[in-house]
Amino acid sequence: LGARLFLAGHGEASVNATAEKVRALGGEAHSSRVDAYSRAEVDAHTNAVADLAGRIDVMFNAVEVPRVQGVPLLEMDADDVVAPAAAWLRTQFLTARAAAGYMVPQGSGTSLMLSASPARLALAGVGGFAAACAAVEALTRTFAAETGAAGVRTVCLRPHRIRETIGNTPDLPMELGEFTRFLESLTTSGTLPTLGEVARAAVFAATGGAASMNGTVLNLTGGMSPD
């Protein structure tokens, strides 16, 4: 309660719709169209937010990344294997660096990064996505090591596939229902995390209750990855 939200995304309509929902609940939300892969746009947006709010307390980048899955590595093109890591590292680095440029001088702030369950699993068919997830978690630790002494925390959220994000197109070559059941079977709970559950974890990681948490990963995989 009382937070000022600055929402940004490549799809202006969806960002505006989310901002409207926040305002309908009595919150304050601003919306902007930003290409999170562009340093110029990320820096310009960050500067604009800081000018309006006077400070930046929390940054969370949940952008989509390109990936090819369901194809054996022996049959994949090298560009398709490398693309997820290159894209995810780029956008997470750009947004975390831009936010830290304000957080470090003010002596506080939290950057939340995002990976996924393949980061710590030997799982076939995920192409370069597992490597991308592991790379983001490594980037989390490096940011924490370099900015932690200034009072800035960097924490990564690692959910299993979130139920609401599956849509109608499975990542692997199987029918949608079979794909969903396959994902559920990989967990110890037999269920997938929801957007609400991940959001509550993000709020916890960003607030005072997690003040001693830095350079680490919140495991939201339902037991799919044990650490």
Salt bridges, closest charged atoms under 4 A:
GLU20 OE2 - ARG23 NH2 2.95
GLU28 OE2 - ARG4 NE 3.03
GLU28 OE2 - HIS30 NE2 3.00
ASP43 OD2 - ARG39 NE 3.38
ASP57 OD1 - ARG55 NE 2.78
GLU64 OE2 - ARG67 NH1 2.44
GLU137 OE2 - ARG158 NE 2.75
ASP171 OD2 - ARG67 NH2 3.93
ASP171 OD2 - ARG161 NH1 2.21
GLU184 OE2 - ARG163 NH2 2.41
ASP227 OD2 - ARG120 NH2 2.91
ASP227 OD1 - ARG158 NH1 3.69
